[in-house]
Each structure stands twice: as structure tokens, then as C-alpha cells.
Amino acid sequence: REAGPHVIAGQSAVGGGSFPGALLSTFLVALDPAALGVEDLTRRLRVGSPPVVGRVGDGKLLLDPRTLTDEDLPQLAGAIRTALEA
């Protein structure tokens, strides 16, 4: 079992509208919630500031950073750090 955040290959939905059901290959950040549990980590991130929404897969919280800018990364890192420490 890999400890800490790590990058994995994955897919992400394009969205509805004119291309429903389409998937893009992407890379995801997988967060292992350890003793916290994936449901609690997911809840803490959703109610945090800024709110962070991911999806659960294989017992990990998966975040898709494809729409983030470099300027977003420090805020995201801070939100994750706060959620894991709380």
C-alpha cells in the first residue's frame, strides 16, 4: 500500500451537453485517508475553505487537477493539509 498522496492514471468525465458520457484520459491525485477514513476526509474537504470535491475509488479519495491553474495549487495543498490534520 502506497503511503501519502500519489499520482495515478485515470479517466475523467467531459460532462453533459453535446458530449455526454465521454471520458478523457488524465492523471489523478490519490489521497489515502489512513485512519481518518475516506468518508470523513471527503466531508472535511467539501466543507473546508476552499471546498474541494473529489471522488472515491479503491478506498482512496481521487482528485482530478486538470482544470486547476498553478495559482490554485497552494490553496488546494492547504485545504488538504487542514483536512488531514483536523
C-alpha positions, 0 to 999 in steps of 0.5 A: 500500500502506497503511503501519502498522496500519489499520482495515478492514471485515470479517466475523467468525465467531459460532462453533459451537453453535446458530449455526454458520457465521454471520458478523457484520459488524465492523471489523478491525485490519490489521497489515502485517508489512513485512519481518518477514513475516506468518508470523513476526509471527503466531508472535511474537504467539501466543507473546508475553505476552499471546498474541494470535491473529489471522488472515491475509488479503491478506498482512496479519495481521487482528485482530478487537477486538470482544470486547476491553474498553478495559482490554485495549487497552494490553496488546494495543498492547504485545504488538504493539509487542514483536512488531514490534520483536523 
